[in-house]
Amino acid sequence: MTQYVIIGDGISGSSAAETLREEDPDAKITVITDEGEPLYNRILIKEHAKGKLPEAPISIHDEDWYEDRDIDLSLNTHVTSVDTEGKVVHTHDSGEIPYDKLLVATGGTPTQLPVENSDADGIHHFWTFEDARGIRNHADEADRGVIVGAGLLGIDFAAVCGAQGIEADYLMRGDRWWRYALSAEGAEIMHEGMRDVGVEPVFDSGVDRFEVDDDGRVTAAVDPNGDRYECDFAGVAIGLSFNTEFLRGAGIEQDNGIVVDEYMQTNVDDVYAAGDLTQFHDVLLGEQAQNGSWGSAKEQGRVAAINMAADAEEEGFQWVSSYSITHFDFPFLSFGHPTRGDEHAERKYSDTEWRRIAFKDGKIVGGVLIGDLSPQSKFKQLMREQRVVADQAEVLLEQSVDLDELAPTQEQ
Ligand SMILES: Cc1cc2nc3c(=O)[nH]c(=O)nc-3n(C[C@H](O)[C@H](O)[C@H](O)COP(=O)(O)OP(=O)(O)OC[C@H]3O[C@@H](n4cnc5c(N)ncnc54)[C@H](O)[C@@H]3O)c2cc1C
């Protein structure tokens, strides 16, 4: 009987466990997580922090779900090391769990700002349900906020402040939100969305240090220009540090994440990785890539499990990810790798409608849609087909995209 061990019960680990059970009914499957609760919807915890959703709808699996599938679930168990020669996982409570095949699905932990007082009371990071509970409780009573991190997670803090009536300054480096994927014109729509909920974007800023009171509670952020922003609530979302310390000495190749091939295999026999922490070979992009999104993590877990159970390179990971934001009066969607293009086409259609497509070697590799998300499936189709279409940007920027208008000669 094959013994599978999965470290991490986020969406990638959990989806792998489910697939392994389907593929290998007799196997022994163990899932280890250092969180105190089984899989929940990490995307929805922001709604909880906003004060909108109660706890129950956020949970995805209860413990019975694992029992019903004969999957051993170890909650509150931190993996401290892996012996890839002896094929054993070691846990904080001296547990030793042998494996035939191992999946590392441990995601990341929010990075703390490397500045004075960055761990003061009232400064929040956002990754777990516990974080969301803490943010919700504090946001209820806070008046002034500061947000740091001009990306997809930072904007969740802006939404929490907006929903909880906290007036906030959003301190950004550079001249706009998510400057790697948006032009000034697109970003301005997002800035207006923030202002509408009471969050003021502040550009060419950031945090040099936090000030605290005698009780160690945050009272202000001081930016590199010396400007001081009073706050009793701060949200920091400047990126993730991947949870791989326990792999020290295990011989697994890492490069800001765990390097895997399209089958989710690491360089070490019988060790696979899936989810946010992988540097995977993106077959559509033709390069190593990384992706921090729910759908991608779920699919990577599934694909890893298929290959683990088959003991072969049965199925490659091929996926166009997307990430949507619904905090404002208009929807926002990023798809693929919008920051990886070498050429771009964009258009503004109205005060709340804008589109940008990123091309690499003439093929779409990603983009951002604001206001009207309807072209997403067509753009994703072109990505999957790997069609060279950059020279037909006019067709792609039509308000209503008609793929039949693309010249057939451009197909590869
Ligand atoms: C607030 C928020 C909003 C988001 N919104 C969106 C969105 O709108 N759309 C979208 O697509 N994505 C969104 N995401 C991102 C998405 O949730 C992640 O991409 C996805 O959850 C990653 O899943 P994962 O399984 O790779 O890792 P995780 O979900 O991070 O799971 C890893 C698990 O491993 C555990 N672990 C780590 N180290 C160890 C160890 N040593 N021993 C045992 N267990 C360990 C962790 O505690 C964790 O439970 C959001 C994320 C957050 C935090």
The ligand as an SDF file (V2000), in Angstrom:
LIG
                    3D

 53 58  0  0  0  0  0  0  0  0999 V2000
   -6.8510   37.7270    2.0980 C   0  0  0  0  0  0  0  0  0  0  0  0
   -6.5990   36.9340    0.8530 C   0  0  0  0  0  0  0  0  0  0  0  0
   -7.3650   37.1400   -0.2620 C   0  0  0  0  0  0  0  0  0  0  0  0
   -7.1450   36.4170   -1.4330 C   0  0  0  0  0  0  0  0  0  0  0  0
   -7.9420   36.6410   -2.5030 N   0  0  0  0  0  0  0  0  0  0  0  0
   -7.8030   35.8880   -3.6100 C   0  0  0  0  0  0  0  0  0  0  0  0
   -8.6680   36.0360   -4.7220 C   0  0  0  0  0  0  0  0  0  0  0  0
   -9.5670   36.8800   -4.7040 O   0  0  0  0  0  0  0  0  0  0  0  0
   -8.4930   35.2390   -5.8090 N   0  0  0  0  0  0  0  0  0  0  0  0
   -7.5150   34.2870   -5.8380 C   0  0  0  0  0  0  0  0  0  0  0  0
   -7.4010   33.5600   -6.8380 O   0  0  0  0  0  0  0  0  0  0  0  0
   -6.6510   34.1320   -4.8120 N   0  0  0  0  0  0  0  0  0  0  0  0
   -6.7790   34.8950   -3.6900 C   0  0  0  0  0  0  0  0  0  0  0  0
   -5.9260   34.7300   -2.6440 N   0  0  0  0  0  0  0  0  0  0  0  0
   -4.7790   33.8200   -2.7940 C   0  0  0  0  0  0  0  0  0  0  0  0
   -5.1780   32.3600   -2.5640 C   0  0  0  0  0  0  0  0  0  0  0  0
   -5.8930   32.2600   -1.3860 O   0  0  0  0  0  0  0  0  0  0  0  0
   -3.9050   31.5200   -2.5390 C   0  0  0  0  0  0  0  0  0  0  0  0
   -3.2890   31.6010   -3.8060 O   0  0  0  0  0  0  0  0  0  0  0  0
   -4.1690   30.0540   -2.2050 C   0  0  0  0  0  0  0  0  0  0  0  0
   -4.9070   29.9360   -1.0250 O   0  0  0  0  0  0  0  0  0  0  0  0
   -2.8560   29.2960   -2.0680 C   0  0  0  0  0  0  0  0  0  0  0  0
   -3.1030   28.0040   -1.6820 O   0  0  0  0  0  0  0  0  0  0  0  0
   -1.9040   27.0530   -1.2340 P   0  0  0  0  0  0  0  0  0  0  0  0
   -2.5200   25.7280   -0.9630 O   0  0  0  0  0  0  0  0  0  0  0  0
   -0.7800   27.1290   -2.1760 O   0  0  0  0  0  0  0  0  0  0  0  0
   -1.3040   27.6810    0.1130 O   0  0  0  0  0  0  0  0  0  0  0  0
   -1.9890   28.1030    1.5560 P   0  0  0  0  0  0  0  0  0  0  0  0
   -3.4300   28.3340    1.3330 O   0  0  0  0  0  0  0  0  0  0  0  0
   -1.1360   29.1700    2.0470 O   0  0  0  0  0  0  0  0  0  0  0  0
   -1.8500   26.7700    2.3860 O   0  0  0  0  0  0  0  0  0  0  0  0
   -0.6380   26.3510    2.9400 C   0  0  0  0  0  0  0  0  0  0  0  0
   -0.9250   25.6750    4.2680 C   0  0  0  0  0  0  0  0  0  0  0  0
    0.2690   25.0350    4.7260 O   0  0  0  0  0  0  0  0  0  0  0  0
    0.4000   25.2920    6.1240 C   0  0  0  0  0  0  0  0  0  0  0  0
    1.8230   25.1560    6.4890 N   0  0  0  0  0  0  0  0  0  0  0  0
    2.8430   25.9910    6.1770 C   0  0  0  0  0  0  0  0  0  0  0  0
    4.0120   25.5480    6.6860 N   0  0  0  0  0  0  0  0  0  0  0  0
    3.7290   24.3800    7.3330 C   0  0  0  0  0  0  0  0  0  0  0  0
    4.5150   23.4460    8.0860 C   0  0  0  0  0  0  0  0  0  0  0  0
    5.8420   23.5890    8.2080 N   0  0  0  0  0  0  0  0  0  0  0  0
    3.8820   22.3900    8.6480 N   0  0  0  0  0  0  0  0  0  0  0  0
    2.5330   22.2110    8.4880 C   0  0  0  0  0  0  0  0  0  0  0  0
    1.7330   23.0640    7.7870 N   0  0  0  0  0  0  0  0  0  0  0  0
    2.3330   24.1320    7.2240 C   0  0  0  0  0  0  0  0  0  0  0  0
   -0.1110   26.6980    6.2690 C   0  0  0  0  0  0  0  0  0  0  0  0
   -0.4330   27.0440    7.5960 O   0  0  0  0  0  0  0  0  0  0  0  0
   -1.3300   26.6680    5.3500 C   0  0  0  0  0  0  0  0  0  0  0  0
   -2.4560   26.1710    6.0220 O   0  0  0  0  0  0  0  0  0  0  0  0
   -6.1170   35.4560   -1.4630 C   0  0  0  0  0  0  0  0  0  0  0  0
   -5.3260   35.2450   -0.3320 C   0  0  0  0  0  0  0  0  0  0  0  0
   -5.5630   35.9560    0.8210 C   0  0  0  0  0  0  0  0  0  0  0  0
   -4.7320   35.7070    2.0410 C   0  0  0  0  0  0  0  0  0  0  0  0
  1  2  1  0
  2  3  1  0
  2 52  2  0
  3  4  2  0
  4  5  1  0
  4 50  1  0
  5  6  2  0
  6  7  1  0
  6 13  1  0
  7  8  2  0
  7  9  1  0
  9 10  1  0
 10 11  2  0
 10 12  1  0
 12 13  2  0
 13 14  1  0
 14 15  1  0
 14 50  1  0
 15 16  1  0
 16 17  1  0
 16 18  1  0
 18 19  1  0
 18 20  1  0
 20 21  1  0
 20 22  1  0
 22 23  1  0
 23 24  1  0
 24 25  2  0
 24 26  1  0
 24 27  1  0
 27 28  1  0
 28 29  2  0
 28 30  1  0
 28 31  1  0
 31 32  1  0
 32 33  1  0
 33 34  1  0
 33 48  1  0
 34 35  1  0
 35 36  1  0
 35 46  1  0
 36 37  1  0
 36 45  1  0
 37 38  2  0
 38 39  1  0
 39 40  1  0
 39 45  2  0
 40 41  1  0
 40 42  2  0
 42 43  1  0
 43 44  2  0
 44 45  1  0
 46 47  1  0
 46 48  1  0
 48 49  1  0
 50 51  2  0
 51 52  1  0
 52 53  1  0
M  END
$$$$
